[in-house]
Amino acid sequence: TRAKLAARPVSSDPAIFLNDLMTERRAELMLEPNLWWHYTRLGIAVKFIKDKYNITMLPKYVHLPIPQRERDINPNLCSNGY
């Protein structure tokens, strides 16, 4: 109500719940810089960009590069394709 969104019916489907939750978060956190991290953490950033803006984003851009310093410290770390 506070975000001026229409009421949504209750659903036990996780996909519908997640979509409704993220729609509400976009309205509530419109000017917050951390909303993108919610999309990437949930693994829906690529789909969101495609659905909302019809832009195909390469999945590798969801990841941040592993710093070279950390890769030097731990030789088991490898590049994550960034």
mmCIF file of the N, C-alpha and C atoms, coordinates in Angstrom:
data_MODEL
# 
_entry.id   MODEL 
# 
loop_
_atom_site.group_PDB 
_atom_site.id 
_atom_site.type_symbol 
_atom_site.label_atom_id 
_atom_site.label_alt_id 
_atom_site.label_comp_id 
_atom_site.label_asym_id 
_atom_site.label_entity_id 
_atom_site.label_seq_id 
_atom_site.pdbx_PDB_ins_code 
_atom_site.Cartn_x 
_atom_site.Cartn_y 
_atom_site.Cartn_z 
_atom_site.occupancy 
_atom_site.B_iso_or_equiv 
_atom_site.pdbx_formal_charge 
_atom_site.auth_seq_id 
_atom_site.auth_comp_id 
_atom_site.auth_asym_id 
_atom_site.auth_atom_id 
_atom_site.pdbx_PDB_model_num 
ATOM 1   N N  . THR A 1 1  ? 0.833  -1.196  0.000   1.00 0.00 ? 1  THR A N  1 
ATOM 2   C CA . THR A 1 1  ? 0.000  0.000   0.000   1.00 0.00 ? 1  THR A CA 1 
ATOM 3   C C  . THR A 1 1  ? 0.873  1.254   0.000   1.00 0.00 ? 1  THR A C  1 
ATOM 4   N N  . ARG A 1 2  ? 1.903  1.258   0.841   1.00 0.00 ? 2  ARG A N  1 
ATOM 5   C CA . ARG A 1 2  ? 2.763  2.433   0.948   1.00 0.00 ? 2  ARG A CA 1 
ATOM 6   C C  . ARG A 1 2  ? 3.481  2.730   -0.364  1.00 0.00 ? 2  ARG A C  1 
ATOM 7   N N  . ALA A 1 3  ? 3.784  1.684   -1.135  1.00 0.00 ? 3  ALA A N  1 
ATOM 8   C CA . ALA A 1 3  ? 4.475  1.861   -2.415  1.00 0.00 ? 3  ALA A CA 1 
ATOM 9   C C  . ALA A 1 3  ? 3.516  2.160   -3.556  1.00 0.00 ? 3  ALA A C  1 
ATOM 10  N N  . LYS A 1 4  ? 2.231  2.263   -3.230  1.00 0.00 ? 4  LYS A N  1 
ATOM 11  C CA . LYS A 1 4  ? 1.192  2.558   -4.238  1.00 0.00 ? 4  LYS A CA 1 
ATOM 12  C C  . LYS A 1 4  ? 1.078  1.467   -5.287  1.00 0.00 ? 4  LYS A C  1 
ATOM 13  N N  . LEU A 1 5  ? 1.259  0.207   -4.873  1.00 0.00 ? 5  LEU A N  1 
ATOM 14  C CA . LEU A 1 5  ? 1.103  -0.932  -5.771  1.00 0.00 ? 5  LEU A CA 1 
ATOM 15  C C  . LEU A 1 5  ? -0.258 -1.568  -5.548  1.00 0.00 ? 5  LEU A C  1 
ATOM 16  N N  . ALA A 1 6  ? -0.803 -2.142  -6.594  1.00 0.00 ? 6  ALA A N  1 
ATOM 17  C CA . ALA A 1 6  ? -2.077 -2.841  -6.469  1.00 0.00 ? 6  ALA A CA 1 
ATOM 18  C C  . ALA A 1 6  ? -1.893 -4.098  -5.619  1.00 0.00 ? 6  ALA A C  1 
ATOM 19  N N  . ALA A 1 7  ? -2.918 -4.440  -4.872  1.00 0.00 ? 7  ALA A N  1 
ATOM 20  C CA . ALA A 1 7  ? -2.859 -5.643  -4.044  1.00 0.00 ? 7  ALA A CA 1 
ATOM 21  C C  . ALA A 1 7  ? -2.732 -6.866  -4.940  1.00 0.00 ? 7  ALA A C  1 
ATOM 22  N N  . ARG A 1 8  ? -1.952 -7.830  -4.502  1.00 0.00 ? 8  ARG A N  1 
ATOM 23  C CA . ARG A 1 8  ? -1.729 -9.052  -5.260  1.00 0.00 ? 8  ARG A CA 1 
ATOM 24  C C  . ARG A 1 8  ? -2.349 -10.215 -4.512  1.00 0.00 ? 8  ARG A C  1 
ATOM 25  N N  . PRO A 1 9  ? -2.922 -11.172 -5.249  1.00 0.00 ? 9  PRO A N  1 
ATOM 26  C CA . PRO A 1 9  ? -3.457 -12.355 -4.566  1.00 0.00 ? 9  PRO A CA 1 
ATOM 27  C C  . PRO A 1 9  ? -2.318 -13.186 -3.976  1.00 0.00 ? 9  PRO A C  1 
ATOM 28  N N  . VAL A 1 10 ? -2.592 -13.853 -2.892  1.00 0.00 ? 10 VAL A N  1 
ATOM 29  C CA . VAL A 1 10 ? -1.602 -14.699 -2.245  1.00 0.00 ? 10 VAL A CA 1 
ATOM 30  C C  . VAL A 1 10 ? -1.387 -15.940 -3.103  1.00 0.00 ? 10 VAL A C  1 
ATOM 31  N N  . SER A 1 11 ? -0.110 -16.299 -3.298  1.00 0.00 ? 11 SER A N  1 
ATOM 32  C CA . SER A 1 11 ? 0.216  -17.463 -4.108  1.00 0.00 ? 11 SER A CA 1 
ATOM 33  C C  . SER A 1 11 ? 1.299  -18.271 -3.409  1.00 0.00 ? 11 SER A C  1 
ATOM 34  N N  . SER A 1 12 ? 1.201  -19.579 -3.497  1.00 0.00 ? 12 SER A N  1 
ATOM 35  C CA . SER A 1 12 ? 2.230  -20.437 -2.925  1.00 0.00 ? 12 SER A CA 1 
ATOM 36  C C  . SER A 1 12 ? 3.295  -20.791 -3.968  1.00 0.00 ? 12 SER A C  1 
ATOM 37  N N  . ASP A 1 13 ? 3.144  -20.306 -5.190  1.00 0.00 ? 13 ASP A N  1 
ATOM 38  C CA . ASP A 1 13 ? 4.128  -20.550 -6.240  1.00 0.00 ? 13 ASP A CA 1 
ATOM 39  C C  . ASP A 1 13 ? 5.352  -19.669 -5.992  1.00 0.00 ? 13 ASP A C  1 
ATOM 40  N N  . PRO A 1 14 ? 6.538  -20.266 -5.799  1.00 0.00 ? 14 PRO A N  1 
ATOM 41  C CA . PRO A 1 14 ? 7.736  -19.468 -5.504  1.00 0.00 ? 14 PRO A CA 1 
ATOM 42  C C  . PRO A 1 14 ? 8.088  -18.452 -6.595  1.00 0.00 ? 14 PRO A C  1 
ATOM 43  N N  . ALA A 1 15 ? 7.856  -18.785 -7.853  1.00 0.00 ? 15 ALA A N  1 
ATOM 44  C CA . ALA A 1 15 ? 8.186  -17.866 -8.945  1.00 0.00 ? 15 ALA A CA 1 
ATOM 45  C C  . ALA A 1 15 ? 7.296  -16.625 -8.898  1.00 0.00 ? 15 ALA A C  1 
ATOM 46  N N  . ILE A 1 16 ? 6.021  -16.824 -8.635  1.00 0.00 ? 16 ILE A N  1 
ATOM 47  C CA . ILE A 1 16 ? 5.091  -15.692 -8.541  1.00 0.00 ? 16 ILE A CA 1 
ATOM 48  C C  . ILE A 1 16 ? 5.442  -14.837 -7.327  1.00 0.00 ? 16 ILE A C  1 
ATOM 49  N N  . PHE A 1 17 ? 5.728  -15.493 -6.205  1.00 0.00 ? 17 PHE A N  1 
ATOM 50  C CA . PHE A 1 17 ? 6.102  -14.747 -4.997  1.00 0.00 ? 17 PHE A CA 1 
ATOM 51  C C  . PHE A 1 17 ? 7.350  -13.912 -5.240  1.00 0.00 ? 17 PHE A C  1 
ATOM 52  N N  . LEU A 1 18 ? 8.377  -14.505 -5.860  1.00 0.00 ? 18 LEU A N  1 
ATOM 53  C CA . LEU A 1 18 ? 9.623  -13.790 -6.105  1.00 0.00 ? 18 LEU A CA 1 
ATOM 54  C C  . LEU A 1 18 ? 9.398  -12.613 -7.043  1.00 0.00 ? 18 LEU A C  1 
ATOM 55  N N  . ASN A 1 19 ? 8.603  -12.809 -8.068  1.00 0.00 ? 19 ASN A N  1 
ATOM 56  C CA . ASN A 1 19 ? 8.297  -11.716 -9.000  1.00 0.00 ? 19 ASN A CA 1 
ATOM 57  C C  . ASN A 1 19 ? 7.573  -10.580 -8.274  1.00 0.00 ? 19 ASN A C  1 
ATOM 58  N N  . ASP A 1 20 ? 6.582  -10.918 -7.457  1.00 0.00 ? 20 ASP A N  1 
ATOM 59  C CA . ASP A 1 20 ? 5.852  -9.900  -6.706  1.00 0.00 ? 20 ASP A CA 1 
ATOM 60  C C  . ASP A 1 20 ? 6.763  -9.187  -5.707  1.00 0.00 ? 20 ASP A C  1 
ATOM 61  N N  . LEU A 1 21 ? 7.614  -9.957  -5.044  1.00 0.00 ? 21 LEU A N  1 
ATOM 62  C CA . LEU A 1 21 ? 8.536  -9.378  -4.070  1.00 0.00 ? 21 LEU A CA 1 
ATOM 63  C C  . LEU A 1 21 ? 9.492  -8.392  -4.735  1.00 0.00 ? 21 LEU A C  1 
ATOM 64  N N  . MET A 1 22 ? 10.063 -8.778  -5.864  1.00 0.00 ? 22 MET A N  1 
ATOM 65  C CA . MET A 1 22 ? 11.017 -7.897  -6.533  1.00 0.00 ? 22 MET A CA 1 
ATOM 66  C C  . MET A 1 22 ? 10.325 -6.674  -7.138  1.00 0.00 ? 22 MET A C  1 
ATOM 67  N N  . THR A 1 23 ? 9.085  -6.827  -7.584  1.00 0.00 ? 23 THR A N  1 
ATOM 68  C CA . THR A 1 23 ? 8.331  -5.670  -8.069  1.00 0.00 ? 23 THR A CA 1 
ATOM 69  C C  . THR A 1 23 ? 8.111  -4.676  -6.931  1.00 0.00 ? 23 THR A C  1 
ATOM 70  N N  . GLU A 1 24 ? 7.773  -5.199  -5.764  1.00 0.00 ? 24 GLU A N  1 
ATOM 71  C CA . GLU A 1 24 ? 7.580  -4.343  -4.595  1.00 0.00 ? 24 GLU A CA 1 
ATOM 72  C C  . GLU A 1 24 ? 8.898  -3.687  -4.174  1.00 0.00 ? 24 GLU A C  1 
ATOM 73  N N  . ARG A 1 25 ? 9.974  -4.437  -4.195  1.00 0.00 ? 25 ARG A N  1 
ATOM 74  C CA . ARG A 1 25 ? 11.278 -3.881  -3.812  1.00 0.00 ? 25 ARG A CA 1 
ATOM 75  C C  . ARG A 1 25 ? 11.700 -2.777  -4.782  1.00 0.00 ? 25 ARG A C  1 
ATOM 76  N N  . ARG A 1 26 ? 11.408 -2.955  -6.069  1.00 0.00 ? 26 ARG A N  1 
ATOM 77  C CA . ARG A 1 26 ? 11.760 -1.916  -7.049  1.00 0.00 ? 26 ARG A CA 1 
ATOM 78  C C  . ARG A 1 26 ? 11.022 -0.623  -6.744  1.00 0.00 ? 26 ARG A C  1 
ATOM 79  N N  . ALA A 1 27 ? 9.749  -0.738  -6.324  1.00 0.00 ? 27 ALA A N  1 
ATOM 80  C CA . ALA A 1 27 ? 8.979  0.461   -5.988  1.00 0.00 ? 27 ALA A CA 1 
ATOM 81  C C  . ALA A 1 27 ? 9.479  1.082   -4.681  1.00 0.00 ? 27 ALA A C  1 
ATOM 82  N N  . GLU A 1 28 ? 9.770  0.254   -3.704  1.00 0.00 ? 28 GLU A N  1 
ATOM 83  C CA . GLU A 1 28 ? 10.209 0.738   -2.393  1.00 0.00 ? 28 GLU A CA 1 
ATOM 84  C C  . GLU A 1 28 ? 11.634 1.300   -2.437  1.00 0.00 ? 28 GLU A C  1 
ATOM 85  N N  . LEU A 1 29 ? 12.527 0.637   -3.180  1.00 0.00 ? 29 LEU A N  1 
ATOM 86  C CA . LEU A 1 29 ? 13.945 0.993   -3.177  1.00 0.00 ? 29 LEU A CA 1 
ATOM 87  C C  . LEU A 1 29 ? 14.381 1.642   -4.486  1.00 0.00 ? 29 LEU A C  1 
ATOM 88  N N  . MET A 1 30 ? 13.495 2.391   -5.097  1.00 0.00 ? 30 MET A N  1 
ATOM 89  C CA . MET A 1 30 ? 13.736 2.928   -6.425  1.00 0.00 ? 30 MET A CA 1 
ATOM 90  C C  . MET A 1 30 ? 15.071 3.674   -6.534  1.00 0.00 ? 30 MET A C  1 
ATOM 91  N N  . LEU A 1 31 ? 15.424 4.446   -5.572  1.00 0.00 ? 31 LEU A N  1 
ATOM 92  C CA . LEU A 1 31 ? 16.640 5.247   -5.659  1.00 0.00 ? 31 LEU A CA 1 
ATOM 93  C C  . LEU A 1 31 ? 17.794 4.649   -4.863  1.00 0.00 ? 31 LEU A C  1 
ATOM 94  N N  . GLU A 1 32 ? 17.618 3.447   -4.372  1.00 0.00 ? 32 GLU A N  1 
ATOM 95  C CA . GLU A 1 32 ? 18.675 2.801   -3.616  1.00 0.00 ? 32 GLU A CA 1 
ATOM 96  C C  . GLU A 1 32 ? 19.652 2.116   -4.575  1.00 0.00 ? 32 GLU A C  1 
ATOM 97  N N  . PRO A 1 33 ? 20.951 2.257   -4.336  1.00 0.00 ? 33 PRO A N  1 
ATOM 98  C CA . PRO A 1 33 ? 21.923 1.673   -5.260  1.00 0.00 ? 33 PRO A CA 1 
ATOM 99  C C  . PRO A 1 33 ? 22.107 0.167   -5.103  1.00 0.00 ? 33 PRO A C  1 
ATOM 100 N N  . ASN A 1 34 ? 21.531 -0.446  -4.095  1.00 0.00 ? 34 ASN A N  1 
ATOM 101 C CA . ASN A 1 34 ? 21.791 -1.867  -3.847  1.00 0.00 ? 34 ASN A CA 1 
ATOM 102 C C  . ASN A 1 34 ? 20.758 -2.803  -4.465  1.00 0.00 ? 34 ASN A C  1 
ATOM 103 N N  . LEU A 1 35 ? 19.788 -2.299  -5.183  1.00 0.00 ? 35 LEU A N  1 
ATOM 104 C CA . LEU A 1 35 ? 18.751 -3.160  -5.753  1.00 0.00 ? 35 LEU A CA 1 
ATOM 105 C C  . LEU A 1 35 ? 19.340 -4.149  -6.760  1.00 0.00 ? 35 LEU A C  1 
ATOM 106 N N  . TRP A 1 36 ? 20.338 -3.705  -7.535  1.00 0.00 ? 36 TRP A N  1 
ATOM 107 C CA . TRP A 1 36 ? 20.954 -4.580  -8.522  1.00 0.00 ? 36 TRP A CA 1 
ATOM 108 C C  . TRP A 1 36 ? 21.539 -5.817  -7.853  1.00 0.00 ? 36 TRP A C  1 
ATOM 109 N N  . TRP A 1 37 ? 22.091 -5.677  -6.655  1.00 0.00 ? 37 TRP A N  1 
ATOM 110 C CA . TRP A 1 37 ? 22.697 -6.815  -5.961  1.00 0.00 ? 37 TRP A CA 1 
ATOM 111 C C  . TRP A 1 37 ? 21.646 -7.839  -5.576  1.00 0.00 ? 37 TRP A C  1 
ATOM 112 N N  . HIS A 1 38 ? 20.430 -7.398  -5.320  1.00 0.00 ? 38 HIS A N  1 
ATOM 113 C CA . HIS A 1 38 ? 19.360 -8.354  -5.035  1.00 0.00 ? 38 HIS A CA 1 
ATOM 114 C C  . HIS A 1 38 ? 19.082 -9.215  -6.268  1.00 0.00 ? 38 HIS A C  1 
ATOM 115 N N  . TYR A 1 39 ? 19.045 -8.586  -7.427  1.00 0.00 ? 39 TYR A N  1 
ATOM 116 C CA . TYR A 1 39 ? 18.802 -9.332  -8.664  1.00 0.00 ? 39 TYR A CA 1 
ATOM 117 C C  . TYR A 1 39 ? 19.937 -10.309 -8.956  1.00 0.00 ? 39 TYR A C  1 
ATOM 118 N N  . THR A 1 40 ? 21.170 -9.888  -8.783  1.00 0.00 ? 40 THR A N  1 
ATOM 119 C CA . THR A 1 40 ? 22.290 -10.777 -9.074  1.00 0.00 ? 40 THR A CA 1 
ATOM 120 C C  . THR A 1 40 ? 22.375 -11.903 -8.055  1.00 0.00 ? 40 THR A C  1 
ATOM 121 N N  . ARG A 1 41 ? 22.136 -11.593 -6.778  1.00 0.00 ? 41 ARG A N  1 
ATOM 122 C CA . ARG A 1 41 ? 22.211 -12.625 -5.743  1.00 0.00 ? 41 ARG A CA 1 
ATOM 123 C C  . ARG A 1 41 ? 21.146 -13.698 -5.956  1.00 0.00 ? 41 ARG A C  1 
ATOM 124 N N  . LEU A 1 42 ? 19.985 -13.289 -6.434  1.00 0.00 ? 42 LEU A N  1 
ATOM 125 C CA . LEU A 1 42 ? 18.902 -14.241 -6.685  1.00 0.00 ? 42 LEU A CA 1 
ATOM 126 C C  . LEU A 1 42 ? 19.051 -14.968 -8.021  1.00 0.00 ? 42 LEU A C  1 
ATOM 127 N N  . GLY A 1 43 ? 20.000 -14.532 -8.838  1.00 0.00 ? 43 GLY A N  1 
ATOM 128 C CA . GLY A 1 43 ? 20.231 -15.197 -10.118 1.00 0.00 ? 43 GLY A CA 1 
ATOM 129 C C  . GLY A 1 43 ? 19.223 -14.834 -11.197 1.00 0.00 ? 43 GLY A C  1 
ATOM 130 N N  . ILE A 1 44 ? 18.562 -13.686 -11.048 1.00 0.00 ? 44 ILE A N  1 
ATOM 131 C CA . ILE A 1 44 ? 17.541 -13.302 -12.023 1.00 0.00 ? 44 ILE A CA 1 
ATOM 132 C C  . ILE A 1 44 ? 17.879 -12.005 -12.751 1.00 0.00 ? 44 ILE A C  1 
ATOM 133 N N  . ALA A 1 45 ? 19.116 -11.537 -12.617 1.00 0.00 ? 45 ALA A N  1 
ATOM 134 C CA . ALA A 1 45 ? 19.492 -10.265 -13.237 1.00 0.00 ? 45 ALA A CA 1 
ATOM 135 C C  . ALA A 1 45 ? 19.399 -10.322 -14.763 1.00 0.00 ? 45 ALA A C  1 
ATOM 136 N N  . VAL A 1 46 ? 19.923 -11.376 -15.370 1.00 0.00 ? 46 VAL A N  1 
ATOM 137 C CA . VAL A 1 46 ? 19.919 -11.497 -16.834 1.00 0.00 ? 46 VAL A CA 1 
ATOM 138 C C  . VAL A 1 46 ? 18.480 -11.544 -17.354 1.00 0.00 ? 46 VAL A C  1 
ATOM 139 N N  . LYS A 1 47 ? 17.634 -12.316 -16.691 1.00 0.00 ? 47 LYS A N  1 
ATOM 140 C CA . LYS A 1 47 ? 16.226 -12.419 -17.092 1.00 0.00 ? 47 LYS A CA 1 
ATOM 141 C C  . LYS A 1 47 ? 15.504 -11.083 -16.909 1.00 0.00 ? 47 LYS A C  1 
ATOM 142 N N  . PHE A 1 48 ? 15.791 -10.395 -15.800 1.00 0.00 ? 48 PHE A N  1 
ATOM 143 C CA . PHE A 1 48 ? 15.164 -9.095  -15.536 1.00 0.00 ? 48 PHE A CA 1 
ATOM 144 C C  . PHE A 1 48 ? 15.502 -8.098  -16.639 1.00 0.00 ? 48 PHE A C  1 
ATOM 145 N N  . ILE A 1 49 ? 16.772 -7.996  -17.015 1.00 0.00 ? 49 ILE A N  1 
ATOM 146 C CA . ILE A 1 49 ? 17.188 -7.054  -18.060 1.00 0.00 ? 49 ILE A CA 1 
ATOM 147 C C  . ILE A 1 49 ? 16.522 -7.400  -19.390 1.00 0.00 ? 49 ILE A C  1 
ATOM 148 N N  . LYS A 1 50 ? 16.421 -8.691  -19.702 1.00 0.00 ? 50 LYS A N  1 
ATOM 149 C CA . LYS A 1 50 ? 15.786 -9.116  -20.955 1.00 0.00 ? 50 LYS A CA 1 
ATOM 150 C C  . LYS A 1 50 ? 14.291 -8.819  -20.952 1.00 0.00 ? 50 LYS A C  1 
ATOM 151 N N  . ASP A 1 51 ? 13.618 -9.171  -19.850 1.00 0.00 ? 51 ASP A N  1 
ATOM 152 C CA . ASP A 1 51 ? 12.167 -8.982  -19.778 1.00 0.00 ? 51 ASP A CA 1 
ATOM 153 C C  . ASP A 1 51 ? 11.764 -7.509  -19.742 1.00 0.00 ? 51 ASP A C  1 
ATOM 154 N N  . LYS A 1 52 ? 12.466 -6.710  -18.967 1.00 0.00 ? 52 LYS A N  1 
ATOM 155 C CA . LYS A 1 52 ? 12.067 -5.309  -18.776 1.00 0.00 ? 52 LYS A CA 1 
ATOM 156 C C  . LYS A 1 52 ? 12.567 -4.383  -19.870 1.00 0.00 ? 52 LYS A C  1 
ATOM 157 N N  . TYR A 1 53 ? 13.766 -4.640  -20.406 1.00 0.00 ? 53 TYR A N  1 
ATOM 158 C CA . TYR A 1 53 ? 14.376 -3.705  -21.350 1.00 0.00 ? 53 TYR A CA 1 
ATOM 159 C C  . TYR A 1 53 ? 14.718 -4.327  -22.700 1.00 0.00 ? 53 TYR A C  1 
ATOM 160 N N  . ASN A 1 54 ? 14.430 -5.624  -22.863 1.00 0.00 ? 54 ASN A N  1 
ATOM 161 C CA . ASN A 1 54 ? 14.714 -6.357  -24.099 1.00 0.00 ? 54 ASN A CA 1 
ATOM 162 C C  . ASN A 1 54 ? 16.187 -6.234  -24.506 1.00 0.00 ? 54 ASN A C  1 
ATOM 163 N N  . ILE A 1 55 ? 17.059 -6.286  -23.509 1.00 0.00 ? 55 ILE A N  1 
ATOM 164 C CA . ILE A 1 55 ? 18.504 -6.247  -23.731 1.00 0.00 ? 55 ILE A CA 1 
ATOM 165 C C  . ILE A 1 55 ? 19.071 -7.591  -23.321 1.00 0.00 ? 55 ILE A C  1 
ATOM 166 N N  . THR A 1 56 ? 19.847 -8.180  -24.207 1.00 0.00 ? 56 THR A N  1 
ATOM 167 C CA . THR A 1 56 ? 20.478 -9.450  -23.878 1.00 0.00 ? 56 THR A CA 1 
ATOM 168 C C  . THR A 1 56 ? 21.803 -9.165  -23.188 1.00 0.00 ? 56 THR A C  1 
ATOM 169 N N  . MET A 1 57 ? 21.879 -9.579  -21.946 1.00 0.00 ? 57 MET A N  1 
ATOM 170 C CA . MET A 1 57 ? 23.081 -9.357  -21.148 1.00 0.00 ? 57 MET A CA 1 
ATOM 171 C C  . MET A 1 57 ? 23.811 -10.680 -21.001 1.00 0.00 ? 57 MET A C  1 
ATOM 172 N N  . LEU A 1 58 ? 25.105 -10.661 -21.237 1.00 0.00 ? 58 LEU A N  1 
ATOM 173 C CA . LEU A 1 58 ? 25.880 -11.874 -21.058 1.00 0.00 ? 58 LEU A CA 1 
ATOM 174 C C  . LEU A 1 58 ? 25.929 -12.240 -19.577 1.00 0.00 ? 58 LEU A C  1 
ATOM 175 N N  . PRO A 1 59 ? 25.707 -13.505 -19.252 1.00 0.00 ? 59 PRO A N  1 
ATOM 176 C CA . PRO A 1 59 ? 25.706 -13.903 -17.845 1.00 0.00 ? 59 PRO A CA 1 
ATOM 177 C C  . PRO A 1 59 ? 27.015 -13.606 -17.120 1.00 0.00 ? 59 PRO A C  1 
ATOM 178 N N  . LYS A 1 60 ? 28.126 -13.529 -17.842 1.00 0.00 ? 60 LYS A N  1 
ATOM 179 C CA . LYS A 1 60 ? 29.400 -13.267 -17.171 1.00 0.00 ? 60 LYS A CA 1 
ATOM 180 C C  . LYS A 1 60 ? 29.443 -11.883 -16.534 1.00 0.00 ? 60 LYS A C  1 
ATOM 181 N N  . TYR A 1 61 ? 28.595 -10.955 -16.979 1.00 0.00 ? 61 TYR A N  1 
ATOM 182 C CA . TYR A 1 61 ? 28.601 -9.607  -16.414 1.00 0.00 ? 61 TYR A CA 1 
ATOM 183 C C  . TYR A 1 61 ? 27.898 -9.533  -15.067 1.00 0.00 ? 61 TYR A C  1 
ATOM 184 N N  . VAL A 1 62 ? 27.337 -10.626 -14.640 1.00 0.00 ? 62 VAL A N  1 
ATOM 185 C CA . VAL A 1 62 ? 26.718 -10.667 -13.316 1.00 0.00 ? 62 VAL A CA 1 
ATOM 186 C C  . VAL A 1 62 ? 27.797 -10.843 -12.245 1.00 0.00 ? 62 VAL A C  1 
ATOM 187 N N  . HIS A 1 63 ? 28.939 -11.384 -12.635 1.00 0.00 ? 63 HIS A N  1 
ATOM 188 C CA . HIS A 1 63 ? 30.029 -11.644 -11.697 1.00 0.00 ? 63 HIS A CA 1 
ATOM 189 C C  . HIS A 1 63 ? 30.999 -10.477 -11.651 1.00 0.00 ? 63 HIS A C  1 
ATOM 190 N N  . LEU A 1 64 ? 31.562 -10.272 -10.486 1.00 0.00 ? 64 LEU A N  1 
ATOM 191 C CA . LEU A 1 64 ? 32.638 -9.308  -10.353 1.00 0.00 ? 64 LEU A CA 1 
ATOM 192 C C  . LEU A 1 64 ? 33.963 -10.053 -10.483 1.00 0.00 ? 64 LEU A C  1 
ATOM 193 N N  . PRO A 1 65 ? 34.987 -9.388  -10.973 1.00 0.00 ? 65 PRO A N  1 
ATOM 194 C CA . PRO A 1 65 ? 36.270 -10.078 -11.116 1.00 0.00 ? 65 PRO A CA 1 
ATOM 195 C C  . PRO A 1 65 ? 36.865 -10.410 -9.742  1.00 0.00 ? 65 PRO A C  1 
ATOM 196 N N  . ILE A 1 66 ? 37.568 -11.514 -9.685  1.00 0.00 ? 66 ILE A N  1 
ATOM 197 C CA . ILE A 1 66 ? 38.298 -11.871 -8.471  1.00 0.00 ? 66 ILE A CA 1 
ATOM 198 C C  . ILE A 1 66 ? 39.589 -11.068 -8.492  1.00 0.00 ? 66 ILE A C  1 
ATOM 199 N N  . PRO A 1 67 ? 39.854 -10.280 -7.454  1.00 0.00 ? 67 PRO A N  1 
ATOM 200 C CA . PRO A 1 67 ? 41.053 -9.449  -7.457  1.00 0.00 ? 67 PRO A CA 1 
ATOM 201 C C  . PRO A 1 67 ? 42.323 -10.276 -7.627  1.00 0.00 ? 67 PRO A C  1 
ATOM 202 N N  . GLN A 1 68 ? 43.253 -9.733  -8.390  1.00 0.00 ? 68 GLN A N  1 
ATOM 203 C CA . GLN A 1 68 ? 44.509 -10.431 -8.641  1.00 0.00 ? 68 GLN A CA 1 
ATOM 204 C C  . GLN A 1 68 ? 45.255 -10.707 -7.344  1.00 0.00 ? 68 GLN A C  1 
ATOM 205 N N  . ARG A 1 69 ? 45.176 -9.796  -6.394  1.00 0.00 ? 69 ARG A N  1 
ATOM 206 C CA . ARG A 1 69 ? 45.838 -9.993  -5.105  1.00 0.00 ? 69 ARG A CA 1 
ATOM 207 C C  . ARG A 1 69 ? 45.331 -11.256 -4.428  1.00 0.00 ? 69 ARG A C  1 
ATOM 208 N N  . GLU A 1 70 ? 44.016 -11.491 -4.481  1.00 0.00 ? 70 GLU A N  1 
ATOM 209 C CA . GLU A 1 70 ? 43.435 -12.693 -3.872  1.00 0.00 ? 70 GLU A CA 1 
ATOM 210 C C  . GLU A 1 70 ? 43.858 -13.939 -4.647  1.00 0.00 ? 70 GLU A C  1 
ATOM 211 N N  . ARG A 1 71 ? 43.960 -13.816 -5.960  1.00 0.00 ? 71 ARG A N  1 
ATOM 212 C CA . ARG A 1 71 ? 44.397 -14.953 -6.778  1.00 0.00 ? 71 ARG A CA 1 
ATOM 213 C C  . ARG A 1 71 ? 45.862 -15.276 -6.539  1.00 0.00 ? 71 ARG A C  1 
ATOM 214 N N  . ASP A 1 72 ? 46.656 -14.234 -6.213  1.00 0.00 ? 72 ASP A N  1 
ATOM 215 C CA . ASP A 1 72 ? 48.064 -14.466 -5.893  1.00 0.00 ? 72 ASP A CA 1 
ATOM 216 C C  . ASP A 1 72 ? 48.216 -15.178 -4.547  1.00 0.00 ? 72 ASP A C  1 
ATOM 217 N N  . ILE A 1 73 ? 47.361 -14.823 -3.595  1.00 0.00 ? 73 ILE A N  1 
ATOM 218 C CA . ILE A 1 73 ? 47.409 -15.430 -2.264  1.00 0.00 ? 73 ILE A CA 1 
ATOM 219 C C  . ILE A 1 73 ? 46.965 -16.889 -2.314  1.00 0.00 ? 73 ILE A C  1 
ATOM 220 N N  . ASN A 1 74 ? 45.903 -17.141 -3.066  1.00 0.00 ? 74 ASN A N  1 
ATOM 221 C CA . ASN A 1 74 ? 45.339 -18.492 -3.138  1.00 0.00 ? 74 ASN A CA 1 
ATOM 222 C C  . ASN A 1 74 ? 45.460 -19.016 -4.566  1.00 0.00 ? 74 ASN A C  1 
ATOM 223 N N  . PRO A 1 75 ? 46.414 -19.867 -4.848  1.00 0.00 ? 75 PRO A N  1 
ATOM 224 C CA . PRO A 1 75 ? 46.594 -20.365 -6.219  1.00 0.00 ? 75 PRO A CA 1 
ATOM 225 C C  . PRO A 1 75 ? 45.454 -21.247 -6.705  1.00 0.00 ? 75 PRO A C  1 
ATOM 226 N N  . ASN A 1 76 ? 44.567 -21.671 -5.812  1.00 0.00 ? 76 ASN A N  1 
ATOM 227 C CA . ASN A 1 76 ? 43.415 -22.487 -6.220  1.00 0.00 ? 76 ASN A CA 1 
ATOM 228 C C  . ASN A 1 76 ? 42.306 -21.635 -6.865  1.00 0.00 ? 76 ASN A C  1 
ATOM 229 N N  . LEU A 1 77 ? 42.363 -20.329 -6.686  1.00 0.00 ? 77 LEU A N  1 
ATOM 230 C CA . LEU A 1 77 ? 41.385 -19.453 -7.319  1.00 0.00 ? 77 LEU A CA 1 
ATOM 231 C C  . LEU A 1 77 ? 41.777 -19.251 -8.771  1.00 0.00 ? 77 LEU A C  1 
ATOM 232 N N  . CYS A 1 78 ? 40.781 -19.229 -9.620  1.00 0.00 ? 78 CYS A N  1 
ATOM 233 C CA . CYS A 1 78 ? 41.057 -18.967 -11.021 1.00 0.00 ? 78 CYS A CA 1 
ATOM 234 C C  . CYS A 1 78 ? 40.146 -17.825 -11.472 1.00 0.00 ? 78 CYS A C  1 
ATOM 235 N N  . SER A 1 79 ? 40.368 -17.329 -12.643 1.00 0.00 ? 79 SER A N  1 
ATOM 236 C CA . SER A 1 79 ? 39.545 -16.263 -13.173 1.00 0.00 ? 79 SER A CA 1 
ATOM 237 C C  . SER A 1 79 ? 38.105 -16.776 -13.314 1.00 0.00 ? 79 SER A C  1 
ATOM 238 N N  . ASN A 1 80 ? 37.148 -15.916 -12.999 1.00 0.00 ? 80 ASN A N  1 
ATOM 239 C CA . ASN A 1 80 ? 35.758 -16.322 -13.115 1.00 0.00 ? 80 ASN A CA 1 
ATOM 240 C C  . ASN A 1 80 ? 35.148 -15.908 -14.449 1.00 0.00 ? 80 ASN A C  1 
ATOM 241 N N  . GLY A 1 81 ? 35.991 -15.668 -15.451 1.00 0.00 ? 81 GLY A N  1 
ATOM 242 C CA . GLY A 1 81 ? 35.492 -15.353 -16.787 1.00 0.00 ? 81 GLY A CA 1 
ATOM 243 C C  . GLY A 1 81 ? 35.190 -13.902 -17.004 1.00 0.00 ? 81 GLY A C  1 
ATOM 244 N N  . TYR A 1 82 ? 35.464 -13.080 -16.033 1.00 0.00 ? 82 TYR A N  1 
ATOM 245 C CA . TYR A 1 82 ? 35.178 -11.652 -16.162 1.00 0.00 ? 82 TYR A CA 1 
ATOM 246 C C  . TYR A 1 82 ? 36.196 -10.998 -17.056 1.00 0.00 ? 82 TYR A C  1 
# 
